[in-house]
Amino acid sequence: MFNSKLLIILLVLLKFHNYSGCGPEKKASASPPGYDLNDPVKISLPSALDEISGIFYYPKDSSVFAEIDEDGLLFKIYLNGSGTIRQWRFDKKHDFEDIVMHDSTFYVLISNGDIESLKFNGDSIIKYKSKFPNAGKKTNEFETLYYDDSLGLVMMCKDCEDDKKKIVTAWGYKPDSSAYNPFLFTIDVRSIAEKIGENKLHFKPSAAAVNPITNELYILASLNKLLVVADRNGKVKDVYPLDPVTFNQPEGITFTPWGDLLISNEKGEKDAATILIFKPKKKGS
């Protein structure tokens, strides 16, 4: 006769085998309306882009322009499956953080607030640098630069001395005069902390972009592993914690004109650098 105690032991061992080494079942992350942050199209990038930072979508040929930390290289990544990547040198080594294109000119943000304007002349690049006012007199660090059709070019503090961790300050930049406009708007960090159940938070934005479909501002924070959705004046609407497996080190964000959300990840310990594409869900799905 089969031993009932042995049967119980076998069932327990089978259950342990099914779950051990796999960890708890992965819980789907909450997502902004119209997107599923759990289901990206993933494009793995070569080692030259291990430290990909800012990205900007170029609709004329379905490509993405990108820059990397610590070296003055501009990359063009085609998303049509060709695998072709082009690159141009525009500067030596600096701490480059973000990139945006407007009116055929690229604007590259350096962490100290300086902005380099790049314009192609044939296959060469003409460069002009704007110096952040009073750089060095206070401790300021920036990682975020984006374009808003009502505000112009906007740069966002990652860690600025005057913010004292309670707010995040957005500055404006006017290319025609190379003028910086302080305190364009501020983000109340407490409103972000409250939405994720924290008493306090040192919020450090790494990139931002305006969603062309909803007119909302999407703010990415790599260190906090958060995606914040706000209005275009920085009033927080919703906050979405990001899965660190999918979003190893999210440093760049951009949108296509039809609302595809693109997020870049720097290389992780095991995975290559990536661009993740989140297509808007069809109505009713």
C-alpha positions in Angstrom: 0.0 0.0 0.0 1.3 3.5 -0.9 2.4 5.4 2.2 0.2 8.5 2.7 2.9 10.3 4.6 5.3 9.7 1.7 2.7 11.2 -0.7 2.4 14.3 1.4 6.2 14.7 1.4 6.3 14.4 -2.4 3.6 17.0 -2.9 5.5 19.4 -0.6 8.7 18.8 -2.4 7.0 19.4 -5.8 5.5 22.7 -4.6 8.9 23.8 -3.3 10.5 22.9 -6.7 8.0 24.9 -8.6 8.7 28.1 -6.6 12.2 27.9 -5.3 14.8 29.9 -7.3 12.0 31.8 -9.1 11.1 34.2 -6.3 7.6 35.5 -5.7 5.4 35.9 -8.7 6.0 39.2 -10.4 3.3 41.7 -9.8 2.4 43.9 -12.7 3.3 47.5 -12.3 0.7 50.2 -12.5 0.9 52.3 -15.7 -0.3 55.6 -17.0 -3.6 55.5 -18.8 -3.2 54.2 -22.3 0.2 52.4 -21.7 1.4 49.2 -20.3 4.8 49.6 -18.6 5.0 45.8 -18.3 5.0 45.1 -22.0 7.7 47.1 -23.9 9.3 46.5 -27.3 13.0 46.2 -26.3 15.9 47.3 -28.5 19.3 46.2 -27.3 22.1 48.6 -28.0 25.8 48.0 -28.7 28.5 48.7 -26.2 29.3 52.2 -27.6 25.9 53.2 -26.1 26.4 51.5 -22.7 26.0 54.9 -21.0 23.1 56.2 -23.1 21.5 59.2 -21.4 19.2 61.6 -23.2 17.2 60.6 -26.3 15.1 62.5 -28.8 12.8 61.0 -31.4 13.3 62.2 -35.0 10.1 61.5 -37.0 11.5 62.2 -40.5 13.2 58.8 -40.6 11.9 57.0 -37.5 15.2 57.4 -35.7 16.4 58.4 -32.2 19.2 60.8 -31.5 21.1 60.1 -28.3 24.1 61.2 -26.3 26.1 59.4 -23.7 27.6 60.4 -20.3 31.2 61.5 -20.2 31.9 61.8 -23.9 31.0 64.3 -26.6 29.4 61.9 -29.1 26.1 62.3 -30.9 24.5 59.1 -32.0 21.7 58.4 -34.5 19.8 55.1 -33.9 17.4 53.8 -36.6 14.4 52.0 -35.3 13.3 50.5 -38.6 15.2 47.3 -38.0 18.3 48.1 -40.1 20.5 48.1 -37.0 22.5 51.0 -38.5 24.0 53.5 -36.0 25.8 56.7 -37.0 27.9 58.9 -34.7 29.5 62.3 -34.7 31.9 63.9 -32.3 30.9 67.4 -31.1 33.1 67.8 -27.9 35.6 66.2 -25.6 34.7 64.5 -22.3 32.1 66.2 -20.1 29.2 65.1 -18.0 26.5 65.2 -20.7 23.0 64.5 -19.4 20.2 65.2 -21.9 19.5 66.2 -25.5 16.6 67.8 -27.3 16.1 69.0 -30.9 14.2 72.1 -31.9 14.2 74.1 -35.2 17.0 71.9 -36.6 19.3 72.6 -33.7 20.3 70.1 -31.0 20.6 71.3 -27.4 22.8 69.2 -25.1 22.7 69.7 -21.4 25.8 69.4 -19.2 25.3 68.6 -15.5 26.5 72.0 -14.3 23.7 73.7 -16.4 25.8 74.7 -19.4 24.0 74.1 -22.7 25.7 73.3 -26.0 23.9 74.1 -29.2 24.7 71.9 -32.2 23.9 72.5 -35.8 24.9 70.4 -38.8 26.7 72.0 -41.7 26.9 69.1 -44.2 28.4 66.3 -42.1 30.2 68.5 -39.7 28.8 70.2 -36.6 28.9 73.8 -35.6 28.9 74.2 -31.8 28.0 77.1 -29.4 28.1 76.9 -25.6 26.0 78.9 -23.2 27.4 79.2 -19.7 25.1 78.7 -16.7 25.0 81.9 -14.6 27.1 81.9 -11.4 28.2 78.3 -12.0 30.4 77.1 -9.2 29.1 79.6 -6.6 26.4 77.2 -5.6 26.0 73.4 -5.8 23.6 72.8 -8.7 23.2 69.6 -10.8 20.9 69.2 -13.8 20.0 66.1 -15.8 16.8 67.1 -17.6 16.2 69.2 -20.7 13.0 69.1 -22.8 11.0 71.4 -25.1 7.5 72.7 -24.3 5.7 74.6 -27.1 4.4 77.2 -24.6 7.4 77.5 -22.3 10.3 76.8 -24.7 13.4 74.9 -23.6 13.1 73.8 -20.0 15.8 72.3 -17.7 15.0 70.7 -14.4 17.2 70.5 -11.3 18.3 67.1 -10.1 20.0 68.4 -7.0 20.1 72.2 -6.6 21.2 74.0 -3.4 18.3 76.4 -3.2 15.7 73.7 -3.6 16.6 72.1 -0.2 15.1 68.8 -1.2 11.5 70.2 -0.7 10.9 71.3 -4.3 12.4 70.7 -7.7 13.0 73.9 -9.7 12.5 74.2 -13.5 14.6 76.8 -15.4 13.9 78.2 -18.8 16.5 78.7 -21.5 16.2 81.1 -24.5 18.5 80.1 -27.3 18.2 83.5 -29.2 19.7 85.4 -26.2 21.4 82.5 -24.3 19.5 83.7 -21.3 18.5 81.5 -18.4 15.2 82.1 -16.6 15.2 80.8 -13.0 12.1 79.5 -11.2 10.0 78.9 -14.4 7.9 76.6 -12.1 8.5 74.3 -9.2 7.4 70.8 -8.3 6.3 70.1 -4.7 8.2 66.9 -3.7 5.8 66.3 -0.9 3.0 65.6 -3.3 5.1 62.9 -4.9 6.1 61.4 -1.6 2.5 61.3 -0.4 1.3 59.4 -3.5 3.8 56.6 -2.9 3.2 56.4 0.9 6.5 58.0 1.9 7.0 60.7 4.6 9.8 62.4 2.7 11.6 61.9 -0.5 14.7 63.3 -2.2 13.3 63.4 -5.8 16.0 63.5 -8.5 14.6 63.8 -12.1 16.8 62.3 -14.8 14.7 63.2 -17.9 11.3 64.6 -19.0 9.1 65.0 -22.1 5.7 66.3 -22.9 3.2 63.7 -24.1 1.9 65.1 -27.4 -1.5 63.3 -27.0 -2.4 64.1 -23.4 -0.3 67.4 -23.1 1.0 66.0 -19.8 4.6 66.2 -18.6 6.2 62.8 -18.0 9.2 63.1 -15.6 11.6 60.1 -15.2 13.6 59.6 -12.0 16.2 56.9 -12.4 17.5 56.9 -8.8 14.0 56.9 -7.4 12.7 54.4 -10.0 9.6 56.6 -10.5 7.6 58.0 -13.4 5.8 61.1 -12.5 2.9 62.5 -14.6 2.2 66.2 -14.0 0.6 69.1 -15.8 2.9 71.3 -17.8 3.4 73.7 -14.8 4.7 70.9 -12.6 1.5 70.1 -10.6 1.7 66.4 -9.9 -1.2 64.2 -11.0 0.1 60.6 -10.6 3.2 58.7 -9.7 4.2 55.2 -11.0 6.9 53.1 -9.3 9.1 51.4 -12.0 10.1 47.8 -11.9 13.9 47.8 -11.5 14.2 44.6 -13.6 12.6 46.4 -16.7 14.0 49.8 -15.8 17.5 49.1 -14.7 18.8 52.7 -15.1 16.3 54.8 -17.0 18.0 58.0 -18.1 16.2 59.2 -21.2 12.6 59.7 -22.3 10.9 60.9 -25.5 7.7 60.6 -27.4 6.8 60.0 -31.0 4.2 62.5 -32.5 1.5 59.7 -32.3 2.2 59.0 -28.6 4.7 56.1 -28.5 6.6 56.4 -25.2 10.4 55.7 -25.5 12.6 55.2 -22.5 16.4 54.5 -22.6 18.3 52.4 -20.0 22.0 52.5 -19.4 23.8 49.1 -19.3 23.2 47.0 -16.3 25.4 44.3 -14.7 23.9 41.6 -16.9 21.9 43.4 -19.6 22.9 45.6 -22.5 21.8 49.2 -22.7 18.3 49.4 -24.2 15.6 51.6 -25.7 12.1 50.5 -24.5 9.1 51.4 -26.7 5.6 51.5 -25.1 2.9 51.8 -27.8 -0.4 53.4 -26.8 -3.1 50.8 -26.1 -6.0 50.9 -28.5 -9.3 52.2 -27.0 -11.2 49.4 -25.3 -8.2 47.1 -24.9 
